[in-house]
């Protein structure tokens, strides 16, 4: 089967991980600190905090935004379920808003429609790597958290995605371009917030484990508040440093493949695909295709018959069992997109022959 995604990992990453193991420092340590510095420089922000996943990164972002019990946080339902779940982790209530049919992202209008006096923040997702129009949310009077889980390598108004966000969260899951196996990153503009979030990811210790172990004198740490174990390991960070250097090449290759898909499907009636917005560029972390009467189950089975592993369209969290029975505003665009779209294979090592197989299968499914 042609996979929907395949990480681009090789000898360099294996050697870097082995060197971390050989060093004897495998928990959070010097390689994590190096990865944080390199990632902050790449994005163009003053602070980056490596963590265990994008879910934990988003949780810390909400804490940094001051979200707590009694608050509401607006999220897109059309997103991986973690976007809504982290609102619960922060003790608040997720409120779902609809998305734009072209970018699959929230709009200020959709957020205003569900804003109440309890609304504290909005999580703006760069869905599938397509950057959200972050500046458009500045006038809403809400704390804005950017869920850039899929966004590393995308650009917004000429800068890396997340560069202008007060708080942003990234994922390094294998479905993303840059992977550390599991892992994530928080980027922060404010120094005091960064100091607190850096503490919170490590049990709120007054002195980090790395600093204690590297000290020549005994260090007695304190635990300043109830906190979490959200740490990344040095083995993961060693891999991440190699992946970060390869990221521009990954983006360039995926954009070539995406352009070929777009050209191949441009003449099919009613078909829309992932594409760049007017204000930025996407890394094409996911390449989705949709048409009005697309029968998802039929298309996925037909593609599988051609040897193509595809996925259903981006999930709608409010339709999942975890959120059934709760009251949400109507989300017609979200429900149409999640039911009438599929995600196609797209990965760095994809060959022309493999992509031709996918294109032929989609044409067959469309009835062309």
Secondary structure, DSSP 8 states (H G I E B T S, - for coil): -B-S------HHHHHHHHHHHHHT--SSSHHHHHHHHHHHHHHT-SEEEEES-HHHHHHHHHHHTT--TT-EEEEESBS-THHHHHHHHTT-EEEEE---TTT-S--HHHHHHH--TTEEEEEEE-GGG----GGGGGGG-SEEEEE-TTTTT-EETTEETTTT-SEEEEE-BTTSSS--BS-EEEEES-HHHHHHHHHHTBTTBSS-HHHHHH-SS-----B-SS--B----HHHHHHHHHHHHHHHHHHHHHHHHHHHHHHHHTTSTT-EE----TTEE---SSEEEE-TT--HHHHHHHHHHTTB--EESS-BGGGSGGGTTS-----HHHHHHHHSEEEE---TT--HHHHHHHHHHHHHHHT-
